[in-house]
Each structure stands twice: as structure tokens, then as C-alpha cells.
Amino acid sequence: MRAVQLSAANQLAVVDVTDPRPAAGEVVVSLRAAALNHRDVWIKLGQYAGLKWPCIPGSDGAGVVSEVGAGVDSSWMGREVIINPGFNWGGDEAAQGTGFSILGLPRDGTLAEKIAVPAEQLAPKPAYMTWQEAAALPLAGLTAYRAVFSRAGLRARERVLISGVGGGVALIAMQLALAAQAEVWVTSSSDEKIARAIAMGAMGGFNYTDREWTASALKAPGPFNVVVDSAGGESFGQLIDVAAPGGRVVFFGATRGDAPLPVRKVFWRQISLLGTTMGSPADWVALNGFVSARKLRPVVDNEFPLERAAEAFALMERGAQFGKIVVTM
């Protein structure tokens, strides 16, 4: 089969590799589409923990079951599926265990024509979604669902701020919050991305390159019950500034590095800081039910055939996308 292979940092090629075979309890999925995440870029750049070479990256995928291993119900054959990228969560719903891993490292990932995964990782592909949309859902959707609902406990009519709209997780978080009847606002460094978010239902947004954006936000609409962030960094304190007393700030990344913490503001205003990573099997089931019941569609920014995967990575590294970047097989 053909697959994207990283042989070392920044050494990406599409090559022929041996077809996977299913072990006991596993299936082979003939992939129709896969989606990129920032995690794949960090692996490519050699900036991720537990690197091994060569590796096939990719955490998101959708396709058709083409082979089943021993002990797997044969009714899976021919079914259209999406893959839960979180493996071995563990027995505690509060946090992942020490055996937790994400598809695409150390296990070979979805940027290939086929993949072998445990059957327990599968869910039916939502019938109304395209292959590209279905591939865009798993990692971003799971991360966003746990952040917005399981951790932050967002309720209808609460005011929520989602930072960095345009990224895959931020956009799906916005869609989930809108579907839950929350009042959604966004931030971005791009006025165009803010305008596109408003067209999708957001009430408004703030360009975080404007040094006065927090003052504008506190003036109208006012402080936020929930703030969702993946960047961290020096500007993290600004999110504390716009959180309402008793508000919840949930975060799942640090693309701008660690953040200085205004401790006095946090305790005096009784703000909850909620770290989160991916999601549990229960979150996965809840995500799929929520999305399918409301017919939500992940936003796909661009797509590339597998042979042009290097272009997909280059676009991801530029950070200009609005939604997910998809690779098709």
C-alpha cells in the first residue's frame, strides 16, 4: 500500500509499505480520507515526545472495513466507519491512565491506504457526512467535546469565548457550543476568520492582536462563563481577565508555550482552571451521539490526494486554514 512515511525530522515521503494484517480483535480499514492535526506537524518537525523513525503519522481517519481478525464479528465487514484516535484510556473517567496513547505515534497512523486497529476503536460513519467530513471529526471533535461539556460543563444560554477560531478543534468547539444553545464569541488574529465564524452563528469576535481587545470584550458583551483555549503563552492571562466571576477556563494545548498565571485574579474571582486532553470512550460515544442527532458537519478547509501530502503539511504549518486539512485516498 501507499503511505506517508517520516524517516527522520522533516523527512517526509509517500512510499510503498507492507499492507497491515489484523491481529486478534483487530480489523483492517481501507481508508477513504484522513485529516491532519497540529500533532502531526510537531511529529514531522521532531518536536514531539516518544518519536520513533520511520513512522506513519495521522490520528484521524474514515473508511471501510476490509478485513477482520480472529474474534471480531464478521458483520463489521464492509461497514463504513470512523476511528477513535485515543487508545487505552484506562478505568478512570477523570483522567487518562499511563497506558494512554494517540493513533499515529507510536502506532502507525491514518495517512495510508489501510490501517489495522482494534475493533473497539470503531464507530459508524455518520451517513450524512462526506468521507472528508467524517475524517475531520475524530480527534478534534473528541477533544472539543470533552473540553466544552465533560470538563467545562457548558450550559444553554451561557456566554462562551473560543480562542483561535479557524483551527479544527476551535471550530468544532464553536459548533458544539452553538448546538447547545450557548452564546458564542471568538478570537483570532484574522478579521476574515472572525467574519466567517460570525457567518456560522457566532455573536461576534475580537482580534487578539489589538492590545485593547479585552477591554472591548468586557464592555460588550461582558465577561464569559466559559473560555476555551489551546494556545497558552504570554497572553493566557488575558483570558483570565475576560472570565466571569466563577467562570471556567478550559485548555488543551500550549502552542505558544507555558503561561504566567495571575494567581490572585484566579482565586479572588473563584475561576476554575480546567486542563483536558483528548477524551474517554464515554466522551467518544457522547460526541458521536450529539453530532449525529444535530447533523453537525466538521468544516473542511482543503483537501489533497495522498501523493500530495507534503503540500497538506505545508499548509498546516502556515496556519492559514479555516477548518480541517484532509488527505484523500
N, C-alpha and C positions, 0 to 999 in steps of 0.2 A: 504494500500500500504506500501511498504518498503521505508525507507528514512534514510538519515544520520541526526542525531539529536545531537545538542550540548546542554547539560543540565546545563553546567557551564564551566568556563575556563578549557580547556584541558580535558573535559569530553565528549568524542565522542563515539557514539554507532549507530549501524544500527538497527532500531526498526520499529515496525508496528505503523502506524498513520492513521488517518481517511483520506479517499480519498477526494481531493478537489472538490468543486462544483463551477461551473461558475456563477458569478453574472451577472447582465445585462451588455452587452458589452464585456463580457469575453468569453474565450474558455478554455477548458482543453486540455493540450498537454500531450500525453503519450510519455515520454522521452525515447530516444534510447541511448543518450550519454550526458554527461555534462563534463565540463572542470574546473580545479582548477585555481585560481589566488592567488597572494600573499594576497589579501584582505581576502580570506577565512582562510588563516593561521593566520593572525592577529586577526580575529574574534575568532578563536579557542583558541588562546593564551590569549584572554581577553584584547587585546590591540587596540581596535577599538572603535570609538565614537558611542554612541547610542546603546550599547549592550543590548540585551534582551534574557532571557532564559525561556523556551527552544527555539531553533531556528533551522531551516533547512537552511544551507548555500548553496552557489552556485549561480553564476551570469550567467554562460554560459550554454546553452542547445539547443539541437536539437531533434525533434521528430515528431509525427503525431498527428494532431488534432483529438481528440476522442469524444469531446462533445462541444456544443456551447450554450451560454447563450442567454437570451432574447435580441433581437435587433441585433444579429450577423447573417450575411449572411450564410445560410446553406451550401453554396459552399465551406466554409472552411473545412467542414468535410472530413477527410481522407487525407488532404494535408500535405505534408512533409514541415516542417518549421524550421527556427531558430528564436531565441528570442532576441530582442533588450533589453539589461540589464539596460538601462538608462530610468528612469521613470520621467515624469513631468518636462521636461527640462525648460519649460517656453517660453515666447514670444520673448526673446532677443537672437538673434543668437550669440552675442558677448560673452555671459556667461550664465551659468545655473542659474535658479531662486531659491528662497528659498525653494520651494517645491520639488526640485530635489532629487531623491533617486536612489539607485542602487539595483537591484534584489539580494536577499539573506540576506538582513537586511535593514530595519525592516521586509519587506515582505519575507515570506518563499521562498527559492530558489530552484535551479535545481538539487540538489543532492537527488533526489527522483524519484520514478517511474512515478509520474504525477505532474503537476503544473497547476494552474489556473492563467492566465494573460489576460490583455486586448487585444482584437484582434488587436488593432492598434500597438502593440509591435511586431507583427509577420512579417517575410519576408520569401519568398520561399527559401527552402534549395537549394543551387546550386546543380544541378542534377549530376554533375561530381564528387562531393565530397563524401567521405565516411561519415558515421554518426560521426565518431571520428573527422574528419577534420572539418565538419560543426560545431560541438560543440566547437571546438577550436577557431573559428573565432570571435564571437561577441564582448566581452569586449576588448580583445587585439587588434582586428582589428579596432574597433571604436576609441579606444584611439590613436592607431598609425596613423590612417588616419587623425584625427583632428590635431595631433601634426605635422605631416610631411607636410600636404597640407593646411589645413584651417588656421593653426597658422603660421608655418614657411614658407609657400608658396614655397616649393621646386620646382625648375625648372630643365628641362633636362640639362644635362652636368654640373650641379653644383656639387661641391665636398661636401659630407656629411659624418659625423662621427657619428656612433651609438654606444653608450657605453653599456657595459654589455651584449654583444651578447650571446645568449643562453636562456635568458628569453623570454617568449611568446610575449610580446609587442615589444621588441627589434628585434626579428626575423621577425615579421610581418612588422615592420617599414622598415627593410632591404629589404624585398621582395617588398614592395610598392615602395621604392626608386629605386630599380633596375628596376622595371617595368616602372618607369617614366624616365628611361634612365639617371639617375644620376650616378656619380662616388662614389661608396660606400666603406667606410673603417669602421673598427670596433675596439672596445677594449674588453678585457676580462682578467680575472686572469688566464685563462686556454688556453694554446697554442693549445690544441686539439680543443677547441671550435672555436678559430680563424681559424684553418685549415678547419674546417667544413664550416664556413661562407665563406671562400675563394672558397671552392668547390661549393658553391651555387651561386657564382658570385661576391662576394666582391673582391675589388682590393688588399686588404691586411689588416693587423691589428696590434695592439700594446698590449702587456701585461702590464696592468697598475700597476702591482707590480714592474715593472722595473722603478726605480726612474728617469731614463733618457728618458722615453718614449715620453714626449712632445718634447724634442729636436730632437729625431728621426723623429717624425711626421712633425715637421716644416721643417726639412731638405728634407724629401721625404715622402709624396707627396707635402707638403706645407700646409698652413692654410686652414681651412674648411669654406665654405659658410654657412653651416648648421650643428649644433651639436644637437643631440637628447640624452637626459639623463633622468634617473629615480631614480638615487641614491642620488644626493646631497652630503652632508657631506663635510669633510675637503678637499677632492680632487676636489671639484667643480671648484675651481679657475684654475685648470689645463685645464679645458675645455674652460675657457675664454682665456687662454694662446694660445690655438691652433685655436681659431676662427679667421677668416679673418677680416680685417677692414670692417665694415658694415655688418658683419655676424650676424646670428640669432642663439641663443641658446634657444632651446625649451625643457621644462622639465615638467614631470607629476608625480613625486614621490620624496620621501625623505627617502629611505630605510636606508641611513646612517646618517640621521638627517639633521638639518639645516646647511647651508653653510655660511662660512665667504665670504663676497663679495668684490673683488678688484675693488672698485668703480672707481678709476682713470683710470684703464685699460679699463673699460667698456665705460665711457663717451669719453675718448680721441680717442678710436678706433671706436666709434659710433656703438657699438654692441647692438643688441636688445635682451633683455631677455624676453622670452615668456612663461608664465605659461599656462598650459592646463589641463583639466580634462575630461575624457570620450569624449562624443561628442553629438551633437544635432541630432534631427530627420533628418535634411538635410544632416549631415555628415553620418548618418546611410544609407540613400538612396544612397549617392555618393559612400560609401565604397562598398556596395553590387554590384553596377554597375561596379565599377572599377575592383573588384576582379573577377567577373563573366566574364567580357569582356576579361580578360587576363588569365583566367583559373588558377588563383593562388591557391595554396593549403597550408593551415597552416601546420607547422611542428608539428607532434605529437611525443613526446619523448617516452611515455609509457602509457599503459592503464591497468586499474584494474576493475574487476566487482564491483558492488555496495557493496557487502558484505565485500570487502577488501578495503573499502575507507580509513581506518586508515593507510594502507600502502601507499596509494597515498599521503596523507597528510605528512607522514614521509619523503617521497622522496622530496616533495616540500620544506619542512623545511630544508633539507640538501642542497638544491640549486644546485644539481649536474646535473639537467636536461638540455637538449638542445631542447627547444620547449615546447609544452604544455603537461600536465599530464591530462589524460582523464579517466573518470569513465563511464562504460557502464552498461546499464540496460537490 
